[in-house]
Amino acid sequence: MVLASFALVGIQFSILFYFAVSGNLIADQWYLILAEVLGVFLGIWAITVMNQATMSIFPQPKMNGNLIVAGPYQFIRHPMYTAILLFCLAIALSNPTTIKWIMYAVLLVNQLIKLHLEESMLLKQYPEYEAYRKTTKKLIPYLF
């Protein structure tokens, strides 16, 4: 599992690096700029709600951490993943190329695999996670 976690995080950061250097980081249409702002806001909100004992870029929950269900976590279980996907989608839509769509598709699949791995570990560590899963969606409030 540790090797899988490193691979998933490595893929995620490699793709984020690609998006950072592949062109403009700020979209050219107002609605895509709005999507970027929402992604940044959601990411900052999620990080702010977490504490140092809980925060990690890896899917494994920290042993001394606690289950966070406040802030954006009351609506979706993985707001940081949503923030990354939303921000990168806006970049891909702003200046679409085949390689950007491929990279976005790989990022999406990577995040879904990482999410699945993380949820399996959260279920083992926090007995209350199952009830929490029943009241929230994974990435998009009220939808998915």
N, C-alpha and C positions, 0 to 999 in steps of 0.2 A: 504493500500500500504506500509506503514512503516513496518508493521509486515512481509509482504512478502519480503521486502528488507533485513531485519535482518535475516530472514530464509535463503535467497539465499546467502548472504555473509557468514553466519555461515556454510552452507554446503560447500561453496567454500573453506574457510579456514580450515575446518576439513579435506577435501580431500587433500589439499596442505600439511597439517601437516602429514597425512598418508604417502604421497609420500616422505616427508622429512625424516621420521623415518623408512621406510620400506626396506631400503637397500641403495645401493650406489646412491648418487645424480649425479655422473658423469658416463655417459654411457661407455660401453666398446668397442663400435665400432666407428670408425672415423666419419661415416655419422650421427650417433646419437649424438655424441659430437658436430658436426656441427649444428645439429638441436637445441641442448641445447644452444649453443653460440648465434645462431640467435634469439632464444626466449628471452634470457637475453638482448641481444642488442636491440631488438624491444621494450621490456618492459622499459628499461632505456631511450631509445629515446622518447617513448611516454610520460613518466613521465617528462622528461626534457622539452618537448614542452609545457606541461600543466603548468599553474602557480598555486600558492597556493589557489587562489580564485576559481579555477575550479576543482582542484584535490579532488576526493572522492572515497572511496571504495564502496560506496552505489550507486545504479543506479539513484537516484534522482539528477538531476542537481542542483547545488547551485544557489540560487536566484541572487547573485551578480556575477555569473560566466559569461563567454562568450563562444560562440561556437568556438571550436578549429578545424581548417581545414588545418593546416600546418603540416610539418614533416610527420610522418607516417599516419596522419589523412587525408592526401591528396590522399592516396591510399586505405585505409580501415577505416571504421568508429569506429572499436573497437580493436585497436592494442594491448591493454593490455590483452584483453581476448584471442586474438590470441597467444600472448607471453606465457601466462599460459598454454594454450592447447598444444602448440608446445613443451614446456619444459617437461610437464608431459607425453606427448606421447612418447618422447624419453626415459624417464625413464621406462615407461611401456613396450616399445619394447626392451629395454636393458636386462631386466630380467623379461620376461613375466610370470605372474601367473594369475590364474582365478580371484583372488581378485583384482589384479591391473587392469585388464580389466573391471571388474565391477565398480571399483572406477573411472576409466577413463570415462566410459560410463555415470555414474552419473554426473561427472564433466562436460562433454560435454552437457548433457541435462540441467543441472543447468545454465551453461553459456548462452545457447540459450534462456532459459526462462528469465534470468536476462537481456540479450540483448534486448529481445522483450519489457520487462517492461521499460527499459531505453529509448528505441526509442520512445515509446508512450509518455513519459514525455518530451523528447527533442522536439518532434513535437509540444507539447502544449506551451513550453517555448520559442522556437526559430522559428519564422515564416520561416526563411531561411533554416531550417533543411530539409524540403521536397525537395528543389532543390539540396541540398548537397547529400541527399540519392540517387538521380538519377545519380549522377556522381561518386559514390564510391560503393564498395562492403562492406558487413558486416565484414567478417573475413579474406577472402583470395582474394588478388588482382586479378581482372579480372575474378574470378570464382564465389565466394559466399560472 
